[in-house]
Structure formats: structure tokens, C-alpha cells
């Protein structure tokens, strides 16, 4: 980087935090770690710190500060493997193909079913020379 640019950058003061919750970041983090809800945290901040904030404001603050720069917010495959439920693992290819065949048969049976069509209720009649009028159920339409 150019030395002139570096001098300019070094001479600029740090920007103050944009959020009024920034001074309470550690308190909010610890309250969340202890299982407090965002609503609880908003009430605690209002009562103890005289900071008026909504539960959704606390949520947004926590969510934005918890993101790691440069990483996406979606879970990676390694995270999913770590948190995957443990249970019996099917190693046999026969079990997998038998399950797939069963599913394929169910899909084929559903596709082969004939659709049951219910007759549509005649709720209105169209006469191109007249404006549309809805009929009341159970009462015959009046002709004018």
C-alpha cells in the first residue's frame, strides 16, 4: 500500500459504535449463554441499565455480532456431521435398495390412482348481457 494512503488511514480516528447496545455486548452474550430470552434481556437492560430496547432489537444485535467475517451463515458439512443424531447406521446396500424400491412402489401407486373429481358447485351463472350476481346458497336466483 502506498505510504501516503497508510498515513491517511492511520490519522483517522476510530468510528464510534453504531449500536447503543455495543457497551453491553459482554452482558448480553453472558445472558444468552445462561439461557435468557431476548425479551428477558431487553427487560434487564431497561431495568438495570436504563437502555430502552425491544426483544427484536436485541436479537438483531446478537445475530449481527455472532457472524464470523468471511464465512457464510449456512452450516458447513462438518458442522452437520458433528450435530447429526446418532442412531443405527445401515451399511448393507440391500437395505438401502429395498427401502428405495418400497418408496418407488408407493410413488407409482399414487400416480396410478385415478383422481376423484368433485362436481363444482354452481355458485354463479354468467349471462353476457347481465352483470355478474352471486347466488345465495339454498335460495333460487331472482330473475328481473
N, C-alpha and C positions, 0 to 999 in steps of 0.2 A: 504494500500500500504506500502511496505517496506520503512523504513526511509531513507535507503541508496539511493533507487531509487528516492525518493522525493527530496533529497538533489541534486542529479544529475540533475533532471528536473528543480529545482529552480535555479541552477547555469548556465543553458544555456541561452544565450541572445535570445531575440525575433528575429524571422526571418524578414528581410525587406520585404515589399510588392513586389510581383512578377510583378504587373502591373504598368506601368508608369502612368496610369490613377487614381491610388489609391488616390493621393493627391487632385484630382479634383472630388472625389466621390460626395460630397455635391452639388457642382456646377452642375454636370451632373444630379443629382436627381432633383434639383430645375428646371433646364431647361426642363427636361421631364415633370415635374408637370405642367409647363407653356405651354405645348403643342409643344415644339420644336421637330423637327425630328432628327433622328440620324445624318443625313447629316448636318443639321444646327449646331448641337452640335460639330461635327468634324471640321466644318469651324470656329466656335467660338474658340475652343481650339487651332486651328492653328494660328488664327489671334491674339488673346488676350493672350494666354499662351505659344505660341511657342511650342506646342506639336503636332507633326505630327501623325495623326491617321485617319483611314478610318471610314466610317459610320458603316461598319460591325464590326469593332473593338469596337466601342462604344456600338453597340448592344450586342455583346458578353459580354462585361464588365457589362452592366446593367443586362442582363439576368442571369449571374452567381451570381451577388451580390444580386439579388432580391429573390433568392430561400431561403426558410427558412430551416435550417438544420433539418433533421429528418422527413420532410414532403415530400410527393410526389409532382411532378409538375402538376399532374392532379387535376382538380377541384373536391371538395367533393360534396356530395349530398346536404349539407346545403348551399353551395355557389350557386349551380344551382337553388335551391329553391328561394334564395334571388334575383337572377337576371332573373328569369323566367318572360316572358312577361305576363302582366295582360290582362285578357280578360274574356269573359263569360265562366263559368265553367259548364259543363254538368253533372248534378247529376243523371239524370234518366238513369237507366240500359237499358230502351227501346231504348233511343237514341244511346247508345253505341252499342247494339246488332244490331240495324237497320243499322248503319254505317258499322259494321263488315260484315253483310250479303251482303250489296252492294259491298263491296270490294271482298268478296268471289265469288260473281256472276261475277264480272269483270275478276277475275283471271281464273275462269272456262271458260268464253267465249274466253279468249286469248288462253288458252290451247286447246280448241276445234277447233280453226281456223286451216285451212289447210295452210301449208307453201307454199308460192309461190316460185317455183324454177325457176330461170332464166337460160336459157341454157348457159353453159360456152363457152366463145369464144375459138375457136380453134387457139391459138396463136403459137403453135409449133407442129410439128409432130415428132414422135420418130421412127427412123429406127435403130435397134440394130447394123447394120453394118456400120452406118454413125455417125459422130459426131453430137451433137445437134446443130441446127441452128434455130434461131428465124425468123419467117416470118414477113415481113413488112405488116402492115395493109393496105388493099386496093391493094396490089401488089401480084401476084401469086409467089410462091416459085420457084426458078430456080433449075432445075434438072441438075446435072453434070454427 
